[in-house]
Amino acid sequence: MSVAAQPLFALDNSYVRELDGLYEAWQAAPAPAARLLVLNEELAAELGVDADALAAPDGVAVLAGNDTPEGTTPVAQAYAGHQFGGYSPRLGDGRALLLGEVLDVHGRRRDLHLKGSGRTPFARGGDGKAAVGPMLREYVIGEAMHALGIPTTRALAVVATGEGVARETLLPGAVLSRVAASHLRVGTFEYAARRDDPALVRRLADYAIARHHPGASEAEDPYLALLEGVVDVQASLVARWMLVGFIHGVMNTDNMTISGETIDYGPCAFMEAFDPATVFSSIDHGGRYAYGNQPPIAQWNLARLAETLLPLIDADTDTAVAAATDVLGSFPDRFHRYWSHGMRAKLGMTHDREEDGALIDDLLALLRAQRVDYTSGFRALSSALLGDAARARSLFAEPSAFDAWAERWRARLSSEGDLKTVAEAMDRVNPAYIARNHRVEEALAAATGDDLEPFNRLLQVLVRPFDERPGLEAYAAPAPPDFGEYRTFCGT
C-alpha cells in the first residue's frame, strides 16, 4: 500500500504504544473508485485539518483507506461484549480500523477511525464492507445528536468505494471516517479481563484514566474512581438521550464507551408517539433495549465493567465487591438527577420544587395515554405558555385533560419571572426538528440511488434543531400513517 506524500493528519498512536494485546495491525482493503460523498468541514476545522485538502484526491484516498498517513499503524481493535445479555468473548473491529489519534485545536486527543474498510482478523465470516445508506445514517444521526448537545462520536466523511456490497440486494459500498474521544468500550475491558493477564487490565485502566477520567488518578482508589467516573458520564448520557426521545437500539456492552460518548448508530431511532415500551430494532424481540429500559440496561452494562475492575479495586474480593456495588448503586440517583434537571428545563422550571415530579409524571402520562408526539408536544408548550394554546391542544385527542394540566403548570411557573424569557429558554432545549425516521429513510434511499440532495437538505435542518424556520414545517411533522411500523436494522 502506498503512503500519502504529504500527510494530512499529524497522527499519534498511543493506543498502539500502550495497549499491546488489544489490537491486530492491519490494512484497509482497496477502494477501486473512491469518491467523496460528504465531508464534515466543521469537524475538519476542529481537528485542525484543511477541508479542501481532504476533498482533494490525496485526502479522499486517506479517507477511503487507500493511503495510510505517514508514521501510522492502522489496527483493528479487540474487544468482547455482552450482546442482548449473552457473552461473546471475541468481537473486535471486524470491518474497521483505527488509523491513529489527532490532537484537535483544543488539545483534545481524538481517534480517527475507518468503518467499512474491509475484513480484519475479527470479521467472523463477514465481508468487512459497508453500504452507502448505513454509513450516511451514522453521519446524519451523529450530527443531529451533536447539534442537540449530546456527547457523540461524529463522522468526518463518507466516501463511496466504487464497488458493490452484497446484502439482500447489491448496494453501493462506502467507508465512513469516524472521530471519537476514543473507542474504549466496556467490551474492551471484558476482553482484557478474560485474557488472564492482570497487567493488561491494569494498563488498560491506567490508559482510560489518563485519557478520559484524569481526576481519578488523584483518588485514594483510582480504579474505583474510574468506575465512578464512567457510571456518572453514562448516567448523564442516557438521561440526555431520553430527554430528546432517542432510543439507541443496541445497548450491548461493546457499544458503551468509557468516555461517555454515544457510539454506533445502527438500529437507533427517535420516538414519535410517546411510549416507554417503544422498540425499533428488528432483532430486539423482547424489548430489552426499549426506550424506558435504557437506564437499567446501562446500569447492567456498568456492572460488567465493575467485574473487570474488582482485582484492581482491592485484593480482597469481598471488599472490592462491596465498594463497586456502592458505586453501581448510585446510578439510579445519578440518572434521576440528570433526567429531572433536564425535564424541569424542558418545562421552564429553573428551581426545584416539591410538586415538580408530579407535574412531569402527569404530563408524560398524558402524552402516553393520548399517543402525543413527544417532540412536538414539548415544543408546543412555549406557545401555550404565552397564551396560544391551540398548537399544543391540537396534539391531544382530548384537549381538556391537557388544559387541566396546563393550568397547574402555569401556576407553578408564576414564580419563574418573565414568561417570555421562560418560553425562550424552553425553546433552547426543546427541539423543533429531530431526525424523523421517515425523513432519514427518504434521504438514505435517495442517496443509495446517487441523489444526495435530500440528505444534504435534511442535514441542514438537523444541525440547527432549535431554530424554527419558515418552509421547514414538513421536517417537524411526524411520519404519515402510511409510513407504517418502523423497524431499524444493524448497519451490516
Number of C-alpha atoms within 10 A of each C-alpha: 11 9 16 16 11 10 16 18 21 16 21 19 18 12 21 20 9 14 16 12 14 20 21 20 14 19 23 26 18 16 21 12 13 23 19 21 17 19 21 16 17 12 18 18 13 13 22 17 19 15 19 11 12 23 19 11 13 19 24 23 24 22 30 32 31 25 21 22 25 16 13 18 20 25 24 27 27 22 25 23 27 20 15 17 14 9 15 15 16 16 21 25 24 24 26 31 29 29 26 24 24 23 17 17 12 9 9 13 21 22 24 24 26 29 24 28 30 24 23 26 18 21 18 14 10 13 17 22 24 28 25 28 23 22 28 26 20 23 25 26 26 23 23 25 24 17 18 23 12 21 22 24 28 26 27 24 27 27 26 25 27 14 17 17 20 14 10 6 8 11 17 20 25 30 29 30 28 25 23 23 23 23 24 23 23 27 32 27 29 27 25 25 22 13 12 10 11 16 12 19 24 18 15 22 20 19 18 20 22 14 16 19 20 17 13 21 15 9 12 9 13 20 25 21 22 27 24 22 22 21 29 19 19 26 25 22 23 23 26 22 22 21 19 23 22 20 26 27 27 26 23 22 28 27 23 27 24 29 23 25 21 23 23 20 23 20 21 24 25 22 25 22 20 22 21 17 12 18 28 24 23 13 16 16 10 9 17 19 26 22 25 17 16 22 21 15 19 22 20 16 23 23 20 17 25 28 16 21 25 21 18 19 22 17 10 11 13 11 13 19 18 12 17 24 14 11 20 19 14 15 22 16 11 18 24 15 15 19 21 18 16 21 22 19 19 25 26 26 21 16 13 11 10 8 11 18 13 10 18 16 11 14 18 17 14 18 21 16 14 17 16 22 20 21 24 22 22 22 25 22 24 26 17 18 20 13 9 13 18 12 16 21 19 13 18 19 13 12 17 11 14 19 15 10 15 18 11 12 20 17 10 16 18 10 12 15 9 10 17 13 11 20 20 13 18 23 24 16 22 25 23 25 26 33 24 20 20 16 20 21 16 14 24 23 17 15 20 17 12 12 13 17 12 17 22 15 11 23 19 13 21 26 18 17 23 20 14 15 11 6 7 13 11 10 18 20 17 20 17 8 7 6 10 9 8 13 14 17 17 15 16 16
